[in-house]
Amino acid sequence: MPEQPPHHLDRGLWPVLLVLLALAAPCHAAGEQDADAGKRSGVVFDGSLIADLSRVVDGGIERREAVRVWAWFGAEVDLQQIVGLDGTQAYLSVQGYGGRNGSEDAGDLQVYSNIDAEDFFKLAEVWVQWSRERLRIKAGRTDANTEFAAVESGGEFIHSSPGFSPTLATFPSYPILANSLGVFYRPTGRFELAGAVYDSLLRDEPANRGSRPLLLIGQASIRWGGGGKGRLAAGAWRESGKIERFDGSLERDPSGSFFLLEQPLGGAGGAVFFAQYAETSPGFSAVTRHLGAGVSAAGLFGRADDVQGVMVSRADLSPFDPQLEGGHETAVEVYYGRSISPRVTLKPNLQYIRHPSGLDEVDDAVIVTLRVELSL
């Protein structure tokens, strides 16, 4: 694995975000006393803070702890209520992260904690959305994974892959976002066609100097069952630029596809089974094929606010990447989220990573994590 720069928590940065969260707390408290207060004002504040304490207890590259914190604060503005723009909303958020990337110790490629990143503090999503009965148009700085290739029942997992396939390496998603224009059309209540164009992350590639490459994404989905939790989605993406292949040549207009299935299982806890598949070219992507499956649930043990889940995620690795040895990496995760108050959840988590990064010299890793989630 290539050596990565160490992470250092910016102690001058984090108090700023914590102050923003503290300033928003009175708005949340007022909302608890009057749930419609924010809607009446036309501005709704939200935010959360997630802290992970992880340790590689067996295998991996190094057995040590990794501590990191991610937080965000956002405001949604109803422009119809405030300035009379019919069916229009705006959104703005800031995000920050500090700590050490736990995958440096585990040696895994899929990233076992979905908050891991380089240290940052920045303006994140900024967008405007216009909606009618069947049509929605969204423009601004967005995260592609909030609209495309997202497993809706996979959001409680700590591992990255249930929420974001590792084959989607060029997608503008956390922590790197991009300007976009998306159109979403529902010809019926349960069927949706979606398409979007994004500024491509390939713009910094030397081969794309003097041009403005774009990322095009399309997706079709259909829902069924109570609340529309049953879902089948299929999509494809294509870049308009060039990317360097592992052999030094250029690949024009790289592309890929993805498929998602979510099926409620019925019974207590509202368990949902999900499966995901995605693929792209092995010429430029370290992960060429991804297959995942799992079950998420809530309240299985008599506590309605607790969440539980188990999943497995397999990434087939490119045989052309000189830093890897081909083969595959497989991750297994089990978690239990215990709600200790309306705002705080403790989530113990156990993961097993088989064949991290496909490298024979890295032993299978066992990782334990305690995640603390604080929401406004």
C-alpha positions in Angstrom: 0.0 0.0 0.0 1.3 3.5 -0.7 2.3 5.5 2.3 -0.3 8.1 3.2 0.4 11.4 5.1 -0.5 11.4 8.8 -3.7 13.0 10.0 -3.6 15.7 12.6 -6.7 17.1 14.3 -6.8 20.9 13.6 -7.5 22.2 17.1 -8.1 25.7 15.7 -10.7 24.4 13.3 -12.9 22.2 15.3 -14.1 24.8 17.9 -15.6 26.8 15.0 -17.8 23.9 13.9 -18.7 23.0 17.5 -19.7 26.7 18.1 -22.0 26.5 15.1 -23.6 23.3 16.4 -24.0 24.9 19.8 -25.7 28.0 18.3 -28.1 25.7 16.5 -29.0 23.8 19.6 -31.6 26.4 20.8 -33.3 26.1 17.4 -33.5 22.3 18.0 -34.8 22.7 21.6 -37.4 25.1 20.3 -38.3 22.5 17.7 -38.9 19.9 20.5 -41.3 22.3 22.2 -43.0 23.1 18.9 -42.3 20.8 16.0 -43.6 23.3 13.5 -41.6 26.3 14.6 -38.9 25.8 12.0 -41.4 25.3 9.2 -43.3 28.4 10.1 -40.1 30.5 10.0 -39.1 29.0 6.6 -35.7 27.9 7.8 -34.9 24.5 9.3 -31.5 23.8 10.9 -30.0 20.4 11.3 -26.6 18.9 12.2 -24.8 16.0 13.7 -21.4 14.9 15.1 -19.9 11.4 14.7 -16.9 10.2 16.6 -15.2 6.8 15.9 -12.8 5.0 18.2 -11.4 2.0 16.4 -8.7 -0.6 17.0 -7.3 -3.3 14.8 -7.2 -6.2 17.3 -5.8 -8.8 15.0 -4.0 -8.8 11.6 -3.9 -5.8 9.4 -0.7 -3.6 9.1 -0.5 -2.3 12.7 -2.5 -3.0 15.8 -3.4 0.4 17.2 -6.2 2.9 17.8 -7.6 5.4 15.4 -9.7 8.3 16.7 -11.6 10.6 14.3 -14.5 13.1 14.3 -16.8 14.2 11.6 -19.5 16.9 11.9 -21.8 18.9 9.7 -24.3 21.7 10.1 -26.9 22.6 7.6 -29.9 24.9 6.9 -32.8 24.2 4.6 -34.6 27.3 3.4 -38.2 27.3 2.0 -38.0 30.0 -0.6 -41.7 29.6 -1.4 -42.6 30.7 2.1 -39.9 33.4 2.4 -39.8 35.1 -1.0 -42.8 33.4 -2.8 -40.9 31.2 -5.2 -43.4 28.4 -5.8 -42.0 24.9 -5.0 -38.5 26.1 -4.4 -36.1 25.1 -1.6 -32.4 26.0 -1.0 -29.9 24.2 1.2 -26.4 25.0 2.6 -24.1 23.0 4.8 -20.6 23.0 6.3 -18.6 19.9 7.2 -15.4 19.1 9.0 -13.3 16.1 9.7 -10.2 15.5 11.9 -8.3 12.4 13.0 -6.4 9.5 11.6 -7.6 7.2 8.8 -8.1 3.8 10.3 -7.5 2.1 7.0 -3.8 3.0 7.4 -3.7 0.3 10.1 -6.1 -2.2 8.7 -4.6 -2.0 5.2 -8.1 -2.3 3.5 -9.0 -0.7 0.2 -12.8 -0.4 0.7 -12.4 1.9 3.7 -14.0 0.4 6.8 -15.1 3.7 8.3 -17.3 5.9 6.1 -16.2 9.1 7.7 -12.5 8.6 7.0 -10.9 11.3 4.9 -8.0 13.8 4.9 -8.5 16.6 7.5 -10.8 19.3 6.2 -13.3 22.0 7.1 -15.3 23.6 4.3 -18.5 24.7 2.8 -20.1 21.5 1.5 -23.5 21.2 -0.2 -25.0 24.4 -1.6 -28.0 23.9 -3.9 -31.4 25.1 -5.0 -34.3 22.7 -5.9 -37.5 23.3 -7.7 -40.3 20.7 -7.5 -43.7 20.0 -9.1 -46.0 17.0 -8.8 -43.8 14.7 -11.0 -40.8 16.8 -11.8 -37.8 17.9 -9.6 -34.8 19.9 -10.8 -31.8 20.4 -8.5 -28.8 22.6 -9.2 -25.7 23.5 -7.2 -22.8 21.9 -5.4 -24.0 18.4 -4.4 -23.0 14.9 -3.4 -23.8 12.5 -6.3 -24.3 9.6 -3.9 -27.3 11.3 -2.2 -29.2 10.8 -5.5 -27.5 8.0 -7.4 -26.3 4.5 -6.5 -27.3 4.9 -2.9 -28.5 2.0 -0.8 -31.2 3.7 1.4 -31.3 0.9 4.0 -27.5 0.9 4.2 -27.0 4.2 5.9 -26.5 2.9 9.5 -23.5 0.8 8.5 -20.0 2.1 9.4 -18.2 0.4 6.5 -18.2 2.6 3.3 -19.3 0.1 0.7 -23.0 -0.4 1.7 -23.6 3.3 1.0 -21.1 3.8 -1.8 -19.7 1.2 -4.2 -15.9 1.4 -4.4 -16.1 1.1 -8.2 -17.5 4.7 -8.3 -14.0 6.2 -7.9 -14.7 9.2 -10.1 -18.1 10.1 -8.5 -18.1 13.5 -6.7 -19.1 12.3 -3.2 -17.9 12.8 0.3 -15.6 14.4 0.9 -15.2 15.9 -2.6 -18.3 17.4 -4.1 -19.0 19.1 -7.4 -21.3 21.5 -9.2 -24.2 19.7 -10.9 -27.6 19.9 -12.6 -30.0 17.0 -12.0 -33.5 16.3 -13.4 -35.8 13.7 -11.7 -39.1 12.7 -13.2 -41.8 10.4 -11.8 -44.3 9.3 -14.5 -46.0 7.3 -11.7 -45.8 7.4 -7.9 -43.5 4.4 -7.8 -41.3 4.8 -10.9 -38.5 7.4 -11.3 -36.2 8.4 -14.1 -33.2 10.5 -13.1 -30.3 12.1 -14.9 -27.6 14.5 -13.9 -24.4 16.2 -15.2 -21.5 17.0 -12.8 -18.2 18.8 -13.1 -15.8 15.9 -13.4 -13.2 15.1 -10.9 -11.0 14.3 -13.9 -10.5 18.0 -14.6 -7.2 17.9 -12.8 -5.8 15.1 -15.0 -3.0 16.4 -17.2 -4.7 14.8 -20.2 -7.7 17.1 -19.6 -5.9 20.4 -19.4 -7.7 23.1 -21.5 -11.0 21.2 -21.4 -13.9 20.9 -19.0 -14.7 17.2 -18.7 -18.2 16.2 -17.4 -19.7 13.2 -15.6 -23.0 12.0 -16.8 -25.2 9.7 -14.7 -28.5 8.1 -15.4 -30.7 6.0 -13.2 -34.1 4.3 -13.3 -35.8 3.0 -10.2 -39.1 1.4 -9.1 -40.6 1.1 -5.6 -43.1 -1.2 -4.0 -44.5 -2.2 -0.6 -45.5 -0.1 2.4 -43.7 3.3 2.4 -41.9 2.3 -0.9 -39.1 0.5 1.0 -39.0 -2.1 -1.7 -36.8 -0.8 -4.5 -35.0 -1.8 -7.6 -32.6 0.6 -9.3 -30.2 0.4 -12.2 -27.9 3.1 -13.6 -24.9 3.9 -15.6 -22.3 6.7 -15.7 -19.8 8.0 -18.3 -17.1 10.6 -18.1 -16.4 12.9 -21.1 -12.7 13.2 -20.3 -9.6 11.0 -20.2 -8.0 9.1 -17.4 -4.6 7.5 -17.2 -4.6 3.8 -17.2 -2.3 1.7 -15.0 -0.1 1.0 -18.0 0.4 4.7 -18.7 -1.9 4.9 -21.7 -5.1 7.0 -21.7 -8.7 5.7 -21.5 -11.2 7.9 -23.1 -14.7 8.4 -21.7 -14.4 5.9 -18.8 -17.7 4.4 -17.7 -19.5 2.0 -15.4 -22.8 0.6 -14.2 -24.6 -0.2 -11.0 -27.6 -2.1 -9.7 -29.4 -2.1 -6.4 -32.2 -4.2 -4.7 -33.9 -3.5 -1.4 -36.6 -5.8 -0.2 -38.5 -5.5 3.1 -38.6 -8.8 5.0 -41.6 -8.1 7.1 -42.1 -9.0 10.8 -40.9 -7.2 13.8 -38.1 -4.6 13.3 -38.9 -3.7 9.7 -35.9 -5.6 8.5 -34.8 -4.8 4.9 -32.5 -7.0 2.8 -30.3 -5.2 0.2 -28.0 -6.3 -2.6 -25.7 -4.2 -4.8 -23.6 -4.8 -7.8 -21.3 -2.4 -9.7 -18.6 -2.7 -12.3 -16.1 -0.6 -14.2 -12.9 -1.0 -16.3 -9.9 -2.7 -14.7 -7.7 -0.5 -16.8 -7.9 2.5 -14.5 -9.9 1.5 -11.4 -8.4 -0.4 -8.5 -11.8 -2.0 -7.8 -13.3 -3.4 -11.1 -16.3 -5.2 -9.7 -18.2 -4.9 -6.4 -20.9 -7.2 -4.9 -22.5 -6.5 -1.5 -25.5 -7.8 0.5 -26.9 -7.4 3.9 -29.8 -6.8 6.3 -30.6 -3.8 8.3 -33.3 -3.6 11.0 -34.6 -1.6 13.9 -36.2 -2.6 17.2 -35.6 -6.3 16.9 -35.0 -6.7 20.6 -37.9 -4.7 22.0 -36.2 -1.2 21.8 -37.9 0.6 18.9 -35.1 3.2 18.6 -32.2 0.8 18.4 -30.8 -0.3 15.0 -29.0 -3.5 13.9 -27.3 -4.8 10.8 -25.1 -7.3 9.2 -23.5 -7.2 5.7 -20.8 -8.6 3.5 -19.0 -6.7 0.7 -16.6 -8.1 -1.9 -14.4 -6.0 -4.1 -12.7 -7.7 -7.1 -9.4 -5.9 -7.7 -7.7 -4.9 -10.9 -4.9 -7.2 -12.1 -3.3 -4.2 -13.8 -2.8 -2.1 -10.7 1.0 -2.4 -9.9 0.3 -1.6 -6.2 -2.1 -4.5 -5.8 -1.9 -8.2 -6.5 -5.4 -8.7 -8.1 -7.6 -11.1 -6.3 -10.3 -9.6 -4.0 -11.0 -8.1 -0.6 -14.0 -9.1 1.4 -15.4 -7.2 4.4 -18.0 -8.5 6.9 -19.7 -6.1 9.4 -22.0 -6.5 12.3 -23.3 -3.6 14.4 -25.8 -2.7 17.1 -26.9 0.9 17.6 -28.2 1.6 21.1 -30.2 4.8 21.5 -29.4 6.3 24.9 -31.3 9.5 24.4 -33.2 11.2 21.5 -30.0 12.8 20.5 -27.3 10.3 21.3 -26.6 6.8 19.9 -23.8 4.4 20.8 -22.9 1.9 18.1 -20.5 -0.9 18.8 -19.2 -2.4 15.6 -17.2 -5.5 14.6 -15.6 -6.0 11.2 -13.5 -8.8 9.6 -11.5 -7.9 6.5 -10.4 -10.9 4.5 -7.3 -10.4 2.2 -7.0 -6.6 2.8 -6.2 -4.8 -0.5 -5.6 -8.2 -2.0 -2.1 -8.2 -0.6 -0.6 -11.5 0.6 1.7 -9.8 3.0 -1.2 -8.2 4.9 -3.0 -10.5 7.3 -6.8 -10.7 7.6 -7.9 -7.9 9.9 -10.3 -7.9 12.8 -11.5 -4.4 13.8 -13.6 -3.2 16.6 -15.2 0.3 16.6 -17.3 2.3 19.0 -19.2 5.0 17.1 -20.9 7.9 19.0 -23.6 9.8 17.1 -24.9 13.1 18.3 -27.7 14.7 16.4 -29.4 18.1 16.8 
